[in-house]
């Protein structure tokens, strides 16, 4: 129904990829995945979760939903990341303090 892949760097856990099957969205699965990651973070004494996604000016519906999900679950925008190559997308970095 859903999955979450993460990595760690400098004391933070970073969500690399997360998804919930469309027919199972809005049933608490994404929130449960985040809560499980928080438990993992506490085991390793991490105090921060990070995730990158497309910025707010990108109006493509799936990314609006992604950003809304993270904002609703306590993530805050902490940085705007310019694309490192021409033709690539800019990103925002979101953070959730644990």
N, C-alpha and C positions, 0 to 999 in steps of 0.2 A: 504494500500500500504506500510506503514511503521510505526514504533513505536520507542519510546525512553523512557526508564525507568531510573530514576536517584534518587540519595539520596544526602543528604548534611552532611558535617562534617567539623568542624573547619574552616568555612568560604568558603569552596570550594563545588562545585557541582560535583558529581561523576556519570558518565554514568555507570549504572549497566548493561544495556542490550539495544542493538539497532539493528534494522534490517529493511531491505527494501526487499520486494518481488523481486525475481530474475528478473522477466520481467519488473520491474519498476526501476531497478538499472541504474545508469549513466544518470539519468534524473533530477538531482538536488534535489531529495527528502531527501537524507541524509543530504545534506548541509542545506536544509530548516529546518530540525529537529534540527541541531546544532544551527542555527541562532535563532530558537525559544527558545532553552535552554539558549542562551546568553541573550535574553530578560528577561527570568525568573531570571537568575543570577543577572542581573542589578537591578531588583526589590528588591532583598534581599541583595544588595550591595556586592555580591560575586565577586571576581576578578579572579577566577581560575576555569577552567573545568579540570577534571581528568578522565582518563579511563585506565583500565588495559587490556592487551592483551598478546598473546604469543610473545616471543622475535623474533628478526630478523633472528636468525639462524633456526627458524622453517620455513621450506620451503613449507608447506602445502598451496596450492593455495588460499583457502578461507581466511586464516590468512594473507597471503601476501597482498591480496586485502584489508583486513581490515586495516592493518598497513598503506598501501599506501593512503587509504582514509583519515585517521587521519592526516598523515604527510601533505598531500595536503591541508588539512583544518587548518593548522597552529599549530598542536600539536607537541610538542618536547619531546623526551625521557628524563626523569629526574631520573629514577632509574631502577635498575635491581633487581627483587625480587626473591630470591631463594625460591623454593617450601618448604612449611612448613611440608610436609609429603612425605615420600618415595613413588614414583609412581605418584605423582602429578607433574604438569608442572610448570616450572619457568615462570615468567611473567615480562613484562616491564610496567612501569608506565609512561603514557604520560600526558602532561600538555599543556593547552592552556590558556595563559594570556588574560584577557578581557580588 
